[in-house]
Amino acid sequence: MTVSILIFLPVVAALAVLLLKNEVAKYVALFFAVAELCVTAFFLTKFVPDASVQFAVDVPWIPKFGIYFSAGIDGISMIMVLLSTLLVPIIILSTYQHTYKRASAFYALILFMQAGMLVVFTALDGFLFYVGWEAALIPIYFICGLWGGENRIRVTLKFFIYTFAGSLFMLVGIIYLYLQTPNHTYDLAEFYNLHLNATQQAWVFAAFFMAFAIKIPVFPFHTWQPDTYTEAPSAGSMMLAGIMLKMGLYGVLRWLLPNCPLGFVHIMPVLVSWENTVIVLCIIGIIYASIIAFTQKDGKRLAAYSSIAHVGLIALGLFTLTQQGVQGALLQMLNHGINIVGLFFIWDIISRRLNTRDIGQLGGIAKKAPLFATAFLIIVLGTVALPLTNGFIGEFLLLNGVYQVGIVFAALAGLTIIFGAVYMLRMYKNVMQGETNTLTATFTDITGSEKLVLAIICVLIIVLGVYPQPILHLSQASVDKLLSSVVFKTMGLNN
């Protein structure tokens, strides 16, 4: 069995769901999403956690131009595949309390988007990677544009222009690497074997970084994110924040740093160090987004700015090029996906019941909904990285990696934990505690699919917080190999 089944099963599922009537569509979509998770579970049982690429497929696609359908899974991509296939069924289940016009199209787009993201996380060919990158963008554009909020058209257009423009820079970088290969191929291994000088790598780094920084997003390329997350339907926000932004982080680790190590650590002709620039941008994003989160009255928008801060720390961990930083980043990609999906679902429940997300209008909900209050608290504690929750180990490793680069950087990056605890716990207090008012007095506790979604998320937060070793073990050998390769290239080419 090869990775092709993971890629094409959601495509087949999307086409099948598209032909169904609205009410049936969500059940069939969930069935296929769970089936995809089962395939991933099977791969996990057969996966050997070394640095090799497994379940590979490599067949000619357009061989005349050196294009192959080449994909596979190593320890790094295994975590991303697990993230995608774990969260999609949870996201689909979270929509069961909604009634969508053209629901079959809505669920088909989610499944098609999943296929595009899995192409990104498994591609070993530059052209295939770019196809998956763009294929994942198209469904979320329609999800936000057709089922989003009042300002969806303006916001979605801005999001599309930002991300598509960034993709063009990346395409230029991919084509440049293709032209440098002896046999004119898009094969990732051939890209890794290129011997570009520091100046060439610096410009390739810039081309890839623009695409990845916008998708992550890194300050100052983040301006599309808060509006898009706020205006998107809840499932769209979950797909964007939970999975899609990880495409940029994964791209940094798989395509940017291994191909351009000298471009990252050396000085460009214009006397700008990418290493220092990127680290500073990540830290600015962490602090800036945290401060802006303090001022938010809309709970969903607060979660959006919280995501920018936490993802900024993940990106910073990747750019430390340390084993702890990269391992912490991979673990935190999974943890952040779980936590942010939980936060958006919490605000989806509140919005459906009370028709508002204004924190100032809420209060006392815990008295009316103790199960909801407990689940909300567990998600908040995971987000603020309380020990024995999933966020703790990831952020501890991240800060450890940043500390190895510089104590000042670690101190500044660590502010995300302090700021996050303040604005998240204050939000929880204002929403859940105190006395009920005329609006919240009618709030009802979670039932049915809501219980199941929140139960799954809370269990994951606790289990990954208590025992994260299996996830770290999956990627350790691949991370060690990647970092050794980057260090070797830097030292060898520098000499």
C-alpha positions in Angstrom: 0.0 0.0 0.0 1.4 3.4 -1.0 0.7 7.0 0.0 -1.4 7.4 -3.1 -4.4 5.9 -1.3 -4.2 8.7 1.3 -4.2 11.3 -1.5 -6.9 9.9 -3.8 -9.4 8.6 -1.2 -10.5 12.1 -0.2 -10.8 13.0 -3.9 -13.1 10.0 -4.6 -15.0 10.8 -1.4 -15.5 14.5 -2.5 -16.9 13.4 -5.8 -19.2 10.9 -4.1 -20.4 13.4 -1.5 -21.1 16.0 -4.3 -23.7 13.7 -5.8 -25.6 13.3 -2.5 -28.5 15.1 -1.0 -27.8 17.7 1.7 -28.7 15.7 4.8 -27.0 12.5 3.7 -23.8 14.3 2.6 -22.5 15.0 6.1 -22.8 11.4 7.2 -21.0 10.1 4.1 -18.3 12.8 4.4 -17.7 11.7 8.1 -17.6 8.1 7.0 -14.9 8.8 4.4 -13.0 11.0 6.8 -12.9 8.3 9.4 -11.8 5.8 6.7 -8.9 8.1 5.9 -8.0 8.2 9.6 -8.1 4.4 9.6 -5.7 4.2 6.6 -3.3 6.5 8.5 -3.6 4.3 11.6 -2.7 1.3 9.4 0.4 3.2 8.1 1.3 4.0 11.7 1.3 0.4 12.6 3.7 -0.4 9.7 5.8 2.7 10.0 9.4 2.3 11.0 10.6 5.5 12.8 13.9 5.8 11.0 14.9 8.5 8.6 13.7 6.6 5.5 10.9 7.5 3.1 8.2 4.9 3.3 4.9 4.0 1.4 6.4 5.8 -1.5 5.0 6.2 -5.0 7.0 7.4 -7.9 5.4 7.2 -11.4 6.0 9.4 -14.5 3.5 12.2 -14.8 5.0 14.5 -17.5 8.4 12.9 -17.9 9.4 15.1 -20.8 9.7 18.0 -18.3 11.1 16.0 -15.5 7.7 15.8 -13.6 6.9 12.7 -11.6 4.0 11.8 -9.2 6.5 11.2 -6.4 5.3 11.1 -2.8 6.2 9.3 0.4 6.2 9.6 4.2 9.0 9.9 6.6 8.8 10.8 10.3 8.3 14.5 9.7 5.5 14.1 7.2 3.9 11.3 9.3 3.1 13.8 11.9 1.5 16.2 9.4 -0.5 13.3 7.8 -1.7 12.3 11.3 -2.7 16.0 12.0 -4.7 16.2 8.8 -6.5 12.9 9.0 -7.2 13.3 12.7 -8.7 16.8 12.6 -10.8 16.5 9.4 -13.3 14.0 11.0 -13.5 16.1 14.1 -14.2 19.2 12.0 -16.9 17.5 10.0 -18.5 16.2 13.2 -18.4 19.7 14.6 -20.7 20.9 11.8 -23.6 18.5 12.6 -25.5 21.2 14.5 -25.5 23.5 11.4 -27.7 23.5 8.4 -25.9 24.6 5.2 -27.3 25.5 1.9 -25.7 23.2 -0.7 -24.3 21.1 2.0 -23.0 18.4 -0.4 -20.8 21.0 -2.0 -19.6 22.3 1.4 -18.5 18.8 2.6 -17.0 17.9 -0.8 -14.8 21.0 -0.6 -13.6 20.0 2.8 -12.6 16.6 1.5 -11.0 18.0 -1.6 -9.0 20.5 0.5 -7.8 17.6 2.7 -6.5 15.9 -0.4 -4.6 19.0 -1.5 -3.0 19.3 1.9 -2.0 15.7 2.0 -0.2 16.2 -1.4 1.7 19.1 0.2 2.7 17.0 3.2 3.9 14.0 1.2 5.2 15.4 -2.1 8.8 14.6 -3.1 8.5 16.4 -6.4 8.6 20.2 -6.6 5.9 20.5 -9.3 3.6 18.1 -7.3 4.2 20.1 -4.2 3.1 23.3 -6.0 0.0 21.6 -7.4 -1.0 20.5 -3.9 -0.3 23.9 -2.5 -2.6 25.6 -5.0 -5.2 22.8 -4.9 -5.7 23.3 -1.2 -6.3 27.0 -1.7 -9.2 26.7 -4.1 -11.6 24.9 -1.8 -11.1 27.2 1.2 -11.6 30.2 -1.1 -15.1 28.9 -1.9 -15.8 27.7 1.7 -15.1 31.2 3.0 -16.7 33.0 0.0 -20.0 31.1 0.0 -20.6 30.2 3.6 -18.7 33.0 5.4 -19.9 36.1 7.3 -21.2 39.4 6.2 -17.9 40.8 4.9 -16.8 37.4 3.4 -16.3 38.6 -0.2 -13.9 41.4 0.6 -12.0 39.4 3.2 -11.8 36.2 1.1 -10.5 38.2 -1.9 -7.8 39.7 0.2 -6.8 36.3 1.5 -6.8 34.8 -2.0 -4.6 37.6 -3.4 -2.1 37.4 -0.5 -1.7 33.6 -0.7 -1.7 33.4 -4.5 0.9 36.2 -4.8 3.1 34.4 -2.3 2.7 31.1 -4.3 4.1 32.8 -7.4 7.3 33.7 -5.6 7.6 30.1 -4.5 7.0 28.9 -8.1 9.9 31.1 -9.3 12.1 29.5 -6.6 11.0 25.9 -7.7 11.7 26.7 -11.4 15.1 28.1 -10.6 16.1 25.0 -8.7 14.7 22.9 -11.5 16.9 24.7 -14.0 20.0 24.2 -11.8 19.6 20.4 -11.7 21.8 18.5 -14.2 18.9 16.4 -15.6 16.3 19.2 -15.3 14.1 17.5 -12.7 11.8 18.6 -9.9 12.9 15.7 -7.7 13.4 16.9 -4.1 16.5 14.7 -3.6 18.1 16.4 -6.7 17.3 19.8 -5.2 19.1 18.8 -2.0 22.2 17.7 -3.9 22.6 21.1 -5.6 25.7 23.2 -4.8 24.4 26.7 -5.0 26.5 29.5 -3.6 25.4 31.7 -0.7 24.0 34.5 -2.9 22.0 32.1 -5.0 20.6 30.4 -1.9 19.7 33.7 -0.3 17.5 34.7 -3.3 15.9 31.2 -3.4 15.3 31.5 0.4 13.6 34.9 -0.2 11.3 33.4 -2.9 10.2 30.4 -0.7 10.0 32.4 2.5 7.5 34.9 1.0 5.0 32.0 0.2 5.6 30.3 3.6 5.5 33.4 5.7 2.2 34.5 4.2 0.6 31.1 4.8 1.9 30.7 8.4 1.5 33.8 8.8 4.6 35.6 10.1 4.5 39.3 10.9 4.1 41.5 8.8 2.4 39.1 6.4 -0.3 38.3 8.8 -2.9 41.0 8.0 -5.2 38.7 6.1 -5.5 36.2 8.9 -7.7 37.8 11.7 -10.4 38.9 9.2 -10.4 35.6 7.3 -10.6 33.5 10.5 -13.4 35.7 11.8 -15.5 35.8 8.7 -15.0 32.2 7.7 -17.6 29.6 8.8 -16.4 27.8 11.8 -15.4 24.7 9.9 -13.4 26.9 7.5 -11.6 28.6 10.4 -10.7 25.2 11.8 -9.4 24.0 8.5 -7.3 27.1 8.0 -5.9 27.4 11.5 -5.8 23.7 12.4 -4.2 22.3 9.3 -3.7 24.7 6.4 -1.3 27.1 8.1 0.9 24.1 8.9 1.6 23.8 5.2 3.8 26.9 5.5 5.6 25.5 8.6 6.1 22.2 6.9 7.4 23.9 3.8 10.0 25.7 5.9 11.3 22.4 7.2 11.1 20.3 4.1 11.8 22.8 1.2 13.3 26.0 2.6 16.0 25.2 5.1 17.5 22.0 3.5 17.7 23.7 0.1 19.0 27.1 1.3 21.0 26.7 4.5 23.7 29.1 3.4 21.1 31.6 2.2 19.6 31.5 5.7 22.8 31.9 7.8 24.9 34.2 5.5 24.8 37.8 4.6 23.1 38.8 1.4 24.7 41.4 -0.9 22.3 44.0 0.6 23.8 43.3 4.0 20.6 41.7 5.3 21.0 38.5 7.3 18.0 36.3 6.8 18.8 34.4 10.0 18.5 37.5 12.2 15.6 39.0 10.1 13.4 35.9 10.4 14.1 35.5 14.1 13.2 39.1 14.8 10.1 38.9 12.7 8.9 35.9 14.5 9.5 37.5 17.9 7.8 40.7 16.8 4.8 38.7 15.7 4.6 36.8 19.0 4.6 40.0 21.1 2.4 42.1 18.7 -0.3 39.5 18.3 -0.4 38.9 22.1 -0.8 42.6 22.8 -3.6 42.9 20.2 -5.3 39.9 21.7 -5.7 41.8 24.9 -7.9 44.3 23.2 -10.3 42.0 21.4 -14.0 41.9 22.3 -14.9 39.2 19.7 -13.9 35.8 21.1 -13.2 34.3 17.7 -11.0 37.2 16.8 -9.1 36.8 20.1 -8.5 33.1 19.2 -7.2 34.3 15.8 -4.6 36.6 17.3 -3.7 33.9 19.8 -3.0 31.6 16.9 -0.6 34.2 15.3 1.4 34.4 18.6 1.6 30.6 19.1 2.5 29.9 15.4 5.1 32.6 15.6 6.8 30.6 18.4 6.6 27.4 16.3 8.2 29.2 13.3 10.9 30.5 15.6 11.6 27.0 16.8 12.1 25.8 13.3 14.6 28.6 12.4 16.7 27.8 15.5 18.0 24.7 13.6 18.3 22.9 16.9 17.0 19.4 17.7 14.9 20.6 20.6 13.5 23.5 18.6 12.5 21.5 15.6 11.1 18.6 17.6 9.2 21.0 19.7 7.8 22.7 16.6 6.6 19.5 15.1 4.9 18.4 18.3 3.4 21.9 18.7 2.0 21.9 15.2 -0.1 18.9 16.2 -1.0 20.4 19.6 -1.9 23.8 18.1 -4.1 22.2 15.6 -6.1 20.3 18.3 -6.3 23.4 20.6 -7.3 25.9 18.0 -10.0 23.6 16.6 -11.3 23.3 20.2 -11.3 27.1 20.7 -13.1 27.8 17.4 -15.7 25.1 18.3 -16.3 26.6 21.7 -17.1 30.0 20.1 -19.2 28.3 17.5 -21.3 26.8 20.3 -21.6 30.1 22.0 -22.5 32.0 18.8 -25.2 29.4 17.8 -26.9 29.6 21.2 -26.6 33.3 21.9 -26.1 34.8 18.5 -23.1 36.8 19.7 -19.3 36.4 20.3 -19.0 39.7 22.2 -17.1 38.8 25.4 -18.6 41.8 27.2 -22.1 40.6 26.8 -21.4 37.2 28.3 -21.0 35.8 31.8 -22.1 33.1 34.2 -22.4 30.4 31.6 -20.6 27.8 33.8 -23.7 27.8 36.1 -25.9 26.8 33.3 -23.5 24.5 31.4 -21.0 22.7 33.7 -19.9 20.2 31.1 -19.3 22.9 28.6 -17.4 25.0 31.2 -15.1 22.0 32.0 -14.3 21.3 28.4 -13.7 25.0 27.7 -11.3 25.2 30.7 -9.3 22.1 29.6 -8.9 23.7 26.1 -7.8 27.0 27.6 -5.3 25.3 29.9 -3.9 23.4 26.9 -3.6 26.6 24.9 -1.7 28.4 27.8 0.6 25.4 28.1 -0.2 24.3 31.7 2.0 21.3 32.7 0.3 17.9 31.9 -1.5 19.4 29.0 -0.4 19.1 25.4 0.9 22.6 25.0 3.5 22.4 27.8 6.0 19.9 26.3 5.9 21.5 22.9 6.5 25.0 24.2 9.1 23.8 26.7 11.1 22.3 23.8 10.6 25.3 21.6 11.9 27.7 24.2 14.8 25.4 25.0 15.8 25.5 21.3 15.4 29.3 21.2 17.5 29.6 24.4 20.4 27.8 22.5 20.3 30.6 19.9 20.2 33.4 22.5 18.9 34.1 26.0 17.4 37.4 25.0 15.4 35.7 22.2 14.2 33.1 24.6 13.1 35.7 27.1 11.2 37.7 24.5 9.6 34.6 23.0 8.6 33.3 26.4 6.3 36.3 26.7 3.8 34.4 24.7 3.2 32.1 27.6 2.7 34.9 30.1 0.6 37.1 27.8 -1.4 34.0 26.6 -2.2 33.0 30.2 -3.5 36.5 31.0 -5.8 37.1 28.0 -7.0 33.5 27.8 -7.8 33.1 31.5 -9.4 36.6 31.5 -11.5 35.6 28.6 -12.6 32.5 30.4 -13.5 34.4 33.5 -15.5 37.0 31.7 -17.4 34.4 29.7 -18.0 31.5 32.1 -17.9 33.0 35.6 -19.8 35.6 37.5 -23.6 36.0 37.4 -25.8 35.2 34.4 -27.6 38.0 32.6 -30.7 38.1 30.5 -28.7 36.8 27.5 -26.8 33.9 29.1 -29.6 32.8 31.4 -31.0 30.7 28.6 -27.7 28.9 27.7 -28.0 25.1 27.6 -25.3 22.6 28.1 -23.7 20.6 25.3 -25.4 17.5 23.9 -24.9 14.9 21.2 -22.2 15.6 18.7 -21.0 18.6 20.7 -20.2 16.3 23.6 -18.4 13.9 21.4 -16.2 16.6 19.7 -15.2 18.2 22.9 -14.6 14.9 24.6 -12.2 13.8 21.8 -10.4 17.2 22.0 -10.1 17.2 25.8 -8.8 13.6 25.8 -6.1 14.4 23.2 -5.0 17.5 25.2 -4.5 15.4 28.3 -3.0 12.3 26.7 -0.5 14.2 24.6 0.3 16.3 27.7 1.0 13.3 29.9 2.7 11.1 27.2 4.0 12.9 24.1 6.9 10.5 23.6 5.3 8.4 20.7 4.9 11.6 18.6 8.4 12.7 19.3 9.7 9.2 18.5 8.1 9.3 15.1 10.1 12.3 13.9 13.3 12.1 15.9 15.4 10.2 13.3 14.1 12.3 10.4 14.8 15.5 12.2 18.3 14.4 13.1 19.0 13.5 9.5 17.7 16.8 8.2 19.6 18.9 10.7 22.8 16.9 10.0 22.4 17.6 6.3 21.8 21.3 6.8 24.9 21.6 9.1 27.0 19.6 6.7 26.0 21.7 3.7 26.7 24.9 5.6 30.1 23.8 6.8 31.1 22.1 3.5 30.0 24.9 1.2 31.5 27.5 3.5 34.8 25.8 3.3 
